Amino acid sequence: MPKTFEAGAPDEGAPAQGAPDQGYAVSVHNLWKSFGEQVAVAGIDLELPAGRFIGLVGPNGAGKTTTLSMVTGLLRPDDGTVLITGHDVWTDPVAVKSRIGVLPEGLRLFERLSGRELLAYTGRLRGLPGAEVDKRAAQLLDVLDLSAAQNKLVVDYSTGMRKKIGLAAALLHNPEVLFLDEPFEGVDPVSAQVIRGVLERYTRSGATVVFSSHVMELVESLCDWVAVMAAGRIVAQGPLADVRGEASSLQDAFLSLVGATERGGQDLDWLGGAR
């Protein structure tokens, strides 16, 4: 069976709240967020190990985007703490933001800049020397197959190109932890393969990738560590093999963990019948 535990209770052996967590890229303790009467994230605890490719998975509305927004400092939680490489996101934001890269869902870019100009602007905002920014930008544009479009305005980029230039901007300062929200959504297979190759190379260097998705096949092929979220709670977390347990696939384990039921249209007896 997949590894499960009561949501809101820290894993056995978890460090005290607010303590620096050795070996963890991200430590989340008792994180809550509500929008009016709707509880989006209900007191979750997460310990994400450093140097791993980590998937945060769950059905639509599970709270994945809200969680990543709080973890990366884009949304203030109602309660709880978030440490990234031992630094508190809300009391030490400058130290945290220098160590992370973020590619949020629905990323808004400076669309009237070209791809090359966007990277130059981003790098200088990060305080990198101009020559170093130019060198890294050229390399990223080449690896991500954007060199031919580097002087094209971002507003004219396709969805896949926008994802790739957003990824380049997130990687430009060589962050320790990279957060990606649905990075493959709406991306063509060629662009997806390019993005995948870059991310795999990045994690091999010892960096950490945390990305959200509801596509289990993708997570199973990419990740070695997984957290499963449902209804604002963490229902399982750990190495991929542990979360999958005795199930034949992560998809089957996921369906069991989130309490999915077989609803194959048995009530739609009129569908496809004689007209």
ROKOLVEX-760249 format. One line per field, with one value per residue (C-alpha): x, y negated, z negated; residue in one letter; residue number from 0. Coordinates in pm, whole numbers, plus 50000, padded with zeros to 5 digits. Layout:
xx <- X,...;
yy <- Y,...;
zz <- Z,...;
torvex <- a,...;
torlum <- NUM,...;
END
This chain:
xx <- 50000,50115,50265,50001,49970,49732,49758,49868,50087,50461,50645,50810,51147,51061,51257,51102,50906,51129,51453,51705,51648,51972,51943,51610,51574,51226,51065,50700,50534,50162,50088,49734,49552,49184,48994,48683,48523,48709,49014,49265,49558,49484,49787,50029,50379,50638,51005,51150,51504,51779,51920,51606,51348,51028,50669,50380,50076,49703,49371,49256,49167,49384,49582,49904,49930,49833,50099,50373,50269,50313,50637,50793,50678,50415,50123,50125,49996,49742,49968,50276,50643,50840,51217,51417,51773,51729,51610,51259,51064,50886,51148,51450,51302,51614,51823,51547,51476,51844,51840,51524,51393,51021,50814,50453,50146,50018,50348,50320,50628,50748,50595,50733,51088,51258,51363,51724,51625,51408,51703,51936,51687,51625,51996,52070,51779,51948,52270,52475,52756,52652,52912,52809,52440,52513,52715,52453,52168,52337,52392,52035,51887,52097,52018,51646,51636,51543,51846,51658,51381,51599,51525,51154,50914,50787,50428,50476,50610,50410,50306,50605,50845,50701,50751,51110,51200,51035,51246,51558,51478,51425,51758,51970,52105,52174,51930,51962,51591,51368,50987,50772,50391,50260,50568,50454,50093,50013,50368,50429,50623,50943,50954,50859,51154,51391,51261,51288,51649,51746,51577,51739,52081,52008,51922,52228,52435,52292,52015,51651,51345,50994,50715,50339,50136,49827,49976,50095,50278,50496,50571,50655,50898,51074,51061,51235,51038,50667,50413,50044,49791,49412,49157,49427,49610,49917,49804,50143,50503,50831,51045,50849,50874,50738,50443,50363,50382,50236,50032,50123,50174,50178,49845,49682,49839,49727,49366,49363,49519,49279,48975,48879,48584,48504,48261,48293,47969,47750,47461,47484,47289,47164,47512,47610,47280,47052,46936;
yy <- 50000,49639,49461,49250,49050,48808,48472,48190,48419,48398,48704,48906,48753,48415,48122,47868,47588,47307,47504,47520,47854,48018,48212,48055,47807,47711,47756,47666,47679,47636,47427,47290,47074,46988,46772,46665,46983,47201,47373,47417,47553,47720,47732,47925,48046,48122,48215,48202,48344,48153,48263,48446,48419,48376,48394,48229,48406,48387,48342,48002,47789,47989,47680,47735,47387,47220,47422,47336,46970,46961,47160,46920,46602,46503,46551,46492,46789,46756,46964,47184,47158,47226,47275,47296,47419,47321,46963,46848,46729,46453,46330,46360,46304,46160,46467,46697,46524,46524,46904,46993,46980,46975,47053,47002,47112,46833,46647,46286,46170,45835,45900,45593,45710,45962,46293,46177,45843,46021,46233,45932,45738,46034,46099,45738,45731,46027,45826,46035,45862,45767,45985,46288,46226,46210,46532,46725,46587,46697,47047,47081,46955,47207,47505,47422,47385,47016,46863,46807,46624,46429,46095,46165,45995,46226,46126,46316,46632,46955,47123,47357,47071,46869,47163,47199,46830,46829,47130,46955,46650,46874,47053,46752,46687,47061,47112,47390,47476,47440,47430,47503,47497,47717,47652,47886,47766,47665,47740,47932,48262,48116,47825,48061,48286,47987,47863,48212,48247,47915,48005,48347,48192,47932,48191,48399,48097,48133,47874,47940,47921,47904,47913,47957,48165,48379,48598,48908,49065,48755,48745,49114,49080,48771,48773,48977,48820,48740,48565,48632,48362,48385,48137,47910,48188,48400,48763,48918,48812,48993,49164,49256,49629,49587,49375,49612,49906,50229,50050,50123,49753,49413,49347,49641,49542,49183,49282,49490,49214,48942,49167,49165,49384,49563,49341,49461,49309,49595,49351,49219,49506,49269,49177,49338,49520,49522,49179;
zz <- 50000,50056,49759,49588,49268,49109,49280,49052,48840,48912,49032,48760,48678,48828,48682,48450,48613,48735,48692,48978,49154,49256,49582,49678,49962,49842,49499,49452,49111,49034,49344,49375,49629,49661,49907,49721,49595,49844,49692,49973,49768,49436,49207,49426,49337,49603,49593,49944,49971,50146,50479,50593,50869,50667,50788,50604,50744,50690,50868,50984,50681,50443,50335,50530,50682,50354,50172,50422,50414,50034,50042,50291,50115,50373,50132,49757,49553,49273,49049,49063,49156,49472,49474,49794,49745,49379,49446,49353,49657,49468,49219,49452,49801,49965,49875,49997,50325,50419,50384,50576,50929,50999,51306,51194,51386,51610,51585,51696,51885,52013,52354,52530,52473,52697,52546,52528,52371,52113,51998,51993,51779,51545,51495,51410,51165,51000,50966,51208,51402,51754,51925,51719,51796,52167,52156,51961,52172,52494,52353,52227,52553,52742,52515,52510,52890,52875,53045,53370,53182,52939,53108,53145,52902,52627,52713,53040,52874,52881,52554,52566,52637,52347,52113,52230,52196,51852,51756,51885,51670,51366,51420,51512,51160,51100,50810,50554,50575,50881,50846,51150,51160,51444,51662,51939,51965,52322,52440,52763,52742,52889,52642,52358,52439,52444,52107,51962,52070,51914,51584,51567,51626,51358,51092,51178,51068,50714,50743,50650,50875,50728,50982,50965,51203,51228,51503,51319,51614,51645,51273,51264,51554,51413,51033,50766,50478,50464,50241,50302,50217,50195,50060,49918,49731,49787,49799,49883,49930,49982,50246,50556,50490,50136,50244,50530,50290,50429,50695,51056,51130,50963,51134,50952,50618,50670,50740,50423,50213,50322,50289,50657,50750,51071,51261,51616,51736,51612,51563,51918,52075,52345,52467,52797,52838,53138,53248;
torvex <- m,p,k,t,f,e,a,g,a,p,d,e,g,a,p,a,q,g,a,p,d,q,g,y,a,v,s,v,h,n,l,w,k,s,f,g,e,q,v,a,v,a,g,i,d,l,e,l,p,a,g,r,f,i,g,l,v,g,p,n,g,a,g,k,t,t,t,l,s,m,v,t,g,l,l,r,p,d,d,g,t,v,l,i,t,g,h,d,v,w,t,d,p,v,a,v,k,s,r,i,g,v,l,p,e,g,l,r,l,f,e,r,l,s,g,r,e,l,l,a,y,t,g,r,l,r,g,l,p,g,a,e,v,d,k,r,a,a,q,l,l,d,v,l,d,l,s,a,a,q,n,k,l,v,v,d,y,s,t,g,m,r,k,k,i,g,l,a,a,a,l,l,h,n,p,e,v,l,f,l,d,e,p,f,e,g,v,d,p,v,s,a,q,v,i,r,g,v,l,e,r,y,t,r,s,g,a,t,v,v,f,s,s,h,v,m,e,l,v,e,s,l,c,d,w,v,a,v,m,a,a,g,r,i,v,a,q,g,p,l,a,d,v,r,g,e,a,s,s,l,q,d,a,f,l,s,l,v,g,a,t,e,r,g,g,q,d,l,d,w,l,g,g,a,r;
torlum <- 0,1,2,3,4,5,6,7,8,9,10,11,12,13,14,15,16,17,18,19,20,21,22,23,24,25,26,27,28,29,30,31,32,33,34,35,36,37,38,39,40,41,42,43,44,45,46,47,48,49,50,51,52,53,54,55,56,57,58,59,60,61,62,63,64,65,66,67,68,69,70,71,72,73,74,75,76,77,78,79,80,81,82,83,84,85,86,87,88,89,90,91,92,93,94,95,96,97,98,99,100,101,102,103,104,105,106,107,108,109,110,111,112,113,114,115,116,117,118,119,120,121,122,123,124,125,126,127,128,129,130,131,132,133,134,135,136,137,138,139,140,141,142,143,144,145,146,147,148,149,150,151,152,153,154,155,156,157,158,159,160,161,162,163,164,165,166,167,168,169,170,171,172,173,174,175,176,177,178,179,180,181,182,183,184,185,186,187,188,189,190,191,192,193,194,195,196,197,198,199,200,201,202,203,204,205,206,207,208,209,210,211,212,213,214,215,216,217,218,219,220,221,222,223,224,225,226,227,228,229,230,231,232,233,234,235,236,237,238,239,240,241,242,243,244,245,246,247,248,249,250,251,252,253,254,255,256,257,258,259,260,261,262,263,264,265,266,267,268,269,270,271,272,273,274;
END
